[in-house]
């Protein structure tokens, strides 16, 4: 399983990610912002607080996305 080692949230609800393989990818979070608790990430201020913990991307309030989802639903940077 790929592990996220770096995240840079962008203003357009995209995440610039670096995985432990050295691969850089771009994840578009917009399709996920209408699902369950992830609706809270529609707040740009909260979205920009993304950080890496437990090998994936997390946000305050116990929000996170699985690293497999981040990888599978992203494109090469």
C-alpha positions in Angstrom: 0.0 0.0 0.0 1.2 3.5 -0.9 1.7 5.9 2.0 1.2 9.6 1.7 4.3 11.5 2.9 3.4 15.1 1.8 0.2 17.1 1.1 -0.3 20.6 -0.3 -4.0 21.7 -0.4 -4.8 24.0 -3.2 -7.6 26.6 -3.3 -9.5 24.7 -6.0 -10.2 21.7 -3.7 -7.3 19.7 -5.1 -4.5 18.1 -3.1 -0.9 17.9 -4.3 0.3 14.6 -2.9 3.7 12.8 -2.7 3.7 9.1 -1.9 6.4 7.1 -0.3 7.3 5.8 -3.8 8.4 9.3 -4.7 5.4 9.6 -7.0 3.7 13.0 -7.2 -0.1 13.0 -7.9 -3.0 15.4 -7.9 -6.3 14.5 -6.2 -9.5 16.3 -7.0 -11.6 16.2 -3.8 -14.7 17.9 -5.3 -16.5 14.6 -6.1 -16.2 13.6 -2.4 -17.4 16.9 -0.9 -21.1 15.8 -1.1 -20.5 12.5 0.8 -21.3 12.2 4.5 -19.0 13.9 7.0 -16.7 15.1 4.1 -19.3 17.8 3.4 -17.5 19.7 6.1 -14.5 20.1 3.8 -16.5 22.4 1.5 -15.3 25.1 3.9 -12.1 26.3 2.1 -10.5 27.3 5.5 -10.9 23.7 6.8 -9.9 22.1 3.5 -6.6 24.1 3.6 -5.8 22.6 7.0 -5.0 19.2 5.5 -2.0 17.4 7.0 -0.4 14.0 6.8 -0.9 11.5 9.7 -1.2 7.8 9.8 0.2 7.5 6.2 -2.7 9.5 4.7 -4.3 12.9 4.5 -6.3 14.1 7.6 -8.1 17.2 8.7 -9.2 18.5 12.1 -12.3 16.9 13.4 -11.2 13.3 12.7 -11.7 13.6 8.9 -9.5 11.6 6.6 -9.4 9.8 3.3 -7.9 6.4 2.8 -4.5 6.4 1.0 -5.8 3.9 -1.5 -8.6 6.3 -2.5 -6.2 9.2 -2.7 -3.9 7.2 -5.0 -6.6 5.4 -7.1 -8.6 8.6 -7.7 -5.6 10.9 -8.5 -3.6 11.6 -11.6 0.1 11.9 -12.1 1.3 15.5 -11.4 
